[in-house]
Amino acid sequence: MNHLIRKLEASDVVVMYFIPVSQSPISLLKFGLYAESNKLIVLCPDGFCRKGNVDIVAEKYGVKTVESFEDLVLELKKRSSID
């Protein structure tokens, strides 16, 4: 099994940022694989080529999405109990 997949499966939280200037095919695959895991926090800004797809899947599976890096950090702190 791939080392990264083992790490993702062992993680309590998986953070994904879809950078607008990239197509991110591998990240999209991982997003789909972990959409039902309740582990994801996703930042997918306007301008990302598949933002509509990410938003639809996130809504369907209850994936936590955030609008900014600041919100991402706050959500990560909340989930990991970091002060």
C-alpha positions as CSV (number, residue, x, y, z in Angstrom):
1,M,0.0,0.0,0.0
2,N,1.2,3.5,-0.8
3,H,2.9,5.3,2.1
4,L,0.8,8.4,1.7
5,I,-2.5,6.4,1.7
6,R,-1.4,4.7,5.0
7,K,-0.7,8.1,6.5
8,L,-4.1,9.5,5.3
9,E,-5.9,6.5,6.7
10,A,-4.2,6.9,10.1
11,S,-4.9,10.6,10.3
12,D,-7.7,12.2,12.3
13,V,-7.8,15.2,10.0
14,V,-7.0,15.7,6.3
15,V,-6.6,19.3,5.0
16,M,-6.9,19.9,1.3
17,Y,-6.2,23.2,-0.5
18,F,-7.1,23.3,-4.2
19,I,-4.8,26.0,-5.7
20,P,-6.6,27.9,-8.5
21,V,-3.6,27.6,-10.9
22,S,-3.5,23.8,-10.8
23,Q,-5.8,21.1,-12.1
24,S,-4.8,18.9,-9.1
25,P,-5.9,15.5,-10.5
26,I,-4.3,13.5,-7.7
27,S,-5.7,15.8,-5.0
28,L,-9.2,15.4,-6.6
29,L,-8.8,11.6,-6.5
30,K,-7.8,11.8,-2.8
31,F,-10.7,14.2,-2.1
32,G,-13.1,11.6,-3.6
33,L,-11.6,8.8,-1.7
34,Y,-11.9,10.6,1.7
35,A,-15.1,12.5,1.1
36,E,-17.1,10.1,3.3
37,S,-14.5,9.9,6.0
38,N,-15.4,12.9,8.2
39,K,-11.7,13.8,8.2
40,L,-11.6,16.5,5.5
41,I,-11.3,20.2,5.8
42,V,-11.3,21.7,2.3
43,L,-10.3,25.1,1.0
44,C,-11.4,25.4,-2.7
45,P,-11.3,29.1,-3.8
46,D,-13.0,30.6,-6.7
47,G,-10.9,30.1,-9.8
48,F,-10.1,26.4,-9.2
49,C,-11.1,24.6,-12.4
50,R,-13.3,22.0,-10.7
51,K,-14.7,24.1,-7.8
52,G,-18.3,23.2,-8.8
53,N,-17.5,19.5,-8.6
54,V,-15.7,19.9,-5.3
55,D,-18.7,21.9,-3.9
56,I,-21.2,19.3,-5.0
57,V,-19.3,16.4,-3.5
58,A,-18.6,18.3,-0.3
59,E,-22.3,19.1,0.1
60,K,-23.4,15.6,-0.7
61,Y,-21.0,14.0,1.9
62,G,-20.9,16.7,4.5
63,V,-17.3,17.7,3.9
64,K,-16.3,20.8,5.9
65,T,-15.4,23.6,3.5
66,V,-13.8,26.9,4.5
67,E,-13.4,30.2,2.6
68,S,-10.0,31.3,3.7
69,F,-6.7,30.2,5.2
70,E,-7.7,31.9,8.4
71,D,-10.9,29.8,8.5
72,L,-8.8,26.7,7.7
73,V,-6.5,27.3,10.6
74,L,-9.5,27.9,13.0
75,E,-11.2,24.7,11.9
76,L,-8.0,22.7,12.2
77,K,-7.4,24.1,15.7
78,K,-11.0,23.3,16.6
79,R,-10.7,19.7,15.4
80,S,-7.4,19.0,17.0
81,S,-7.9,20.9,20.2
82,I,-4.9,23.1,19.6
83,D,-4.9,26.3,21.7
